[in-house]
């Protein structure tokens, strides 16, 4: 967050009633985790991860997971609890979150994975799991081949620059004989109504965010990101979601000698900015009724 006092932060926030779940979404490097910790310490609650990269046990530094010191200041759940090669989806996350909604402590759900929040507050289609054979088949196809295998109506609603989204639609259609859009039309009611939460989304200045992204990757390097990736070097499979986390392919290239550290740093920074741009666009389109805050000014 920007260098303002804590009181200035909280003056921008909506009222936070006792026991009401708090949802905090926003682009990478915008300061979501710091706000979640401030709310937990001031109002009480357990911080629940809603970031797809921070679930993996092998990535604390590279995924910008809260530090051990930060985790000691308030309870944290669903961080670093999944092995790098374990399958995990928005459906898995939703099933883990549901029991936490009725626990003794208010959940403060924070992260940058928009699909997790929509699954929670808009409902999620009950699509069967993709067979491994079909997943392997999809992994071998080019981006254009995947797009060719998805119906036009589904494609119209996708970020077609995002291979993971396109591949998911292809796999659903291939495995079930029904389009992803058709499954989504049968979505059951959400487990948490947005009106029963305090929904907060970071809508920050782009230049401010770009600067934070660049500085944060340097901080990751200083804290041991290279050593973290090196420890996984013999197990990394770049087809796995965990190994596609921004910074991992770039630092692997550096460790393998195919890229200098400066090149890896530049590539990772560009990738992070591109990712943040997609997040900002998605949040603005899908979270119009949330409370928008800007700590960059």
URVEN-V896608 format. One record per pair of residues at least 4 apart in sequence whose C-alpha atoms are under 7 Angstrom apart, sorted by sequence separation. I is the first residue (numbers start at 1). J is the second residue. If there is no record, write none. Layout:
i=<I/I>
j=<J/J>
This chain:
i=<4/5/6/7/8/26/31/32/33/34/35/36/37/38/39/40/51/59/60/61/66/67/68/69/71/82/88/89/90/91/92/93/94/97/99/114/115/116/117/118/119/130/131/132/133/134/135/136/137/141/142/143/144/145/146/150/151/152/153/154/162/163/164/165/166/167/168/169/170/171/172/173/178/179/180/181/182/183/205/206/207/208/209/210/211/212/213/214/215/216/217/218/219/220/221/224/225/226/227/228/229/232/240/244/247/248/249/250/251/252/253/254/259/260/261/262/263/264/265/266/267/268/269/270/271/272/273/274/275/276/277/278/279/280/281/282/283/284/4/39/40/54/60/66/71/118/119/130/141/150/155/173/204/220/221/238/243/244/253/254/259/26/40/101/159/160/173/237/238/253/254/25/100/158/172/173/236/254/24/172/54/53/254/36/54/169/251/250/250/250/147/150/229/143/146/150/146/149/247/229/246/55/57/229/55/56/57/146/54/55/56/57/90/94/154/226/246/54/55/56/57/58/90/94/154/246/55/56/57/154/46/47/48/49/56/151/1/46/47/48/49/138/1/46/47/48/49/41/138/40/135/37/134/130/134/130/130/217/214/127/213/125/46/48/50/125/45/46/47/48/49/50/51/45/46/47/48/49/50/51/52/125/45/46/47/48/49/50/51/125/45/50/124/125/210/123/124/123/50/123/122/123/122/123/121/120/121/120/121/36/120/121/121/36/33/32/32/28/21/22/23/24/25/26/27/20/21/22/23/24/25/26/19/21/22/23/24/25/208/201/203/200/201/202/203/204/199/200/201/202/203/204/205/199/200/201/202/204/85/62/84/61/62/61/23/22/23/24/25/26/20/21/22/23/24/25/26/20/21/22/23/24/25/20/30/29/16/29/29/62/56/53/53/28/27/27/27/12/2/1/2/1>
j=<8/9/10/11/12/30/35/36/37/38/39/40/41/42/43/44/55/63/64/65/70/71/72/73/75/86/92/93/94/95/96/97/98/101/103/118/119/120/121/122/123/134/135/136/137/138/139/140/141/145/146/147/148/149/150/154/155/156/157/158/166/167/168/169/170/171/172/173/174/175/176/177/182/183/184/185/186/187/209/210/211/212/213/214/215/216/217/218/219/220/221/222/223/224/225/228/229/230/231/232/233/236/244/248/251/252/253/254/255/256/257/258/263/264/265/266/267/268/269/270/271/272/273/274/275/276/277/278/279/280/281/282/283/284/285/286/287/288/9/44/45/59/65/71/76/123/124/135/146/155/160/178/209/225/226/243/248/249/258/259/264/32/46/107/165/166/179/243/244/259/260/32/107/165/179/180/243/261/32/180/63/63/264/47/65/180/264/264/267/268/166/169/248/163/166/170/167/170/268/251/268/78/80/252/79/80/81/170/79/80/81/82/115/119/179/251/271/80/81/82/83/84/116/120/180/272/82/83/84/181/74/75/76/77/84/179/30/75/76/77/78/167/31/76/77/78/79/74/171/74/171/74/171/171/175/172/175/269/269/183/269/183/105/107/109/184/105/106/107/108/109/110/111/106/107/108/109/110/111/112/113/186/107/108/109/110/111/112/113/187/108/113/187/188/273/187/188/188/116/189/189/190/190/191/190/190/191/191/192/108/192/193/194/110/110/110/111/112/106/107/108/109/110/111/112/106/107/108/109/110/111/112/106/108/109/110/111/112/296/290/292/290/291/292/293/294/290/291/292/293/294/295/296/291/292/293/294/296/240/220/242/220/225/225/197/197/198/199/200/201/196/197/198/199/200/201/202/197/198/199/200/201/202/198/209/209/198/212/213/247/242/242/245/276/276/279/280/293/295/295/296/296>
